[in-house]
Amino acid sequence: ELLRRLVPLLLAAFATVALIDFTFQLIHGKRASLDAARHQLALIADNASLSLKDKTLSSSTNWQSALAESLPKGATADGRTALLADAEGQIQGRAPLDGSRSGNLLTILGPQQPLTTFGAEAGVLRMTLLDGTDAIVTVRDVAQTDAQLAFIQPVGAALADWRRAARLEVTLLVLTGFVLALLAGGLWYLAPTASRE
């Protein structure tokens, strides 16, 4: 009888520990996914800016073609956008072409940010763009030119895989908790019956 009464308490303790561990894993997984997205964005930006260095960018150059040729495979996957701006910050090339971002780089990123000033030294920053998008952004000065190359990825797109995995894990946790609750309730109910027999 004592064992039957203890089992539900042990199941409840197990469920509590599992919930705490699950919460920690979710938080850690989100942070790791965002860090991986930042690292990947920085590598893509470095690679593309090095490729652009070998191209002559001038007013007569097809900036859009130069940008397309410099981008590594998969550069615009997972919601990433590449913007190539001239010395005045005017966007002369973008990828993907159906992207809506155009105009001046400062009207997209905002004037109060260090990326367009410090370039690669500013790293990859998470910021809210002027249109309200929560994004990770990095900017590179293209060597031997006055051009700047910016890469933007919405945080929602960067965390898409994490969200899918988190939904699956939440579903499994809820189902496991439901089964444990049924088991604990059944054992708690049967304990007095067994004592009466």
Secondary structure, 3 states (H helix, E strand, C coil): CHHHHHHHHHHHHHHHHHHHHHHHHHHHHHHHHHHHHHHHHHHHHHHHHHHHHCCCCCCCCCHHHHHHHHCCCCCCCCCCEEEEECCCCEEEEEECCCCCCCCEHHHHHCCCCCHHHHHHHHCCEEEECCCCCEEEEEEEECCCCCCEEEEEEEHHHHCHHHHHHHHHHHHHHHHHHHHHHHHHHHHHHHHHHHHHC
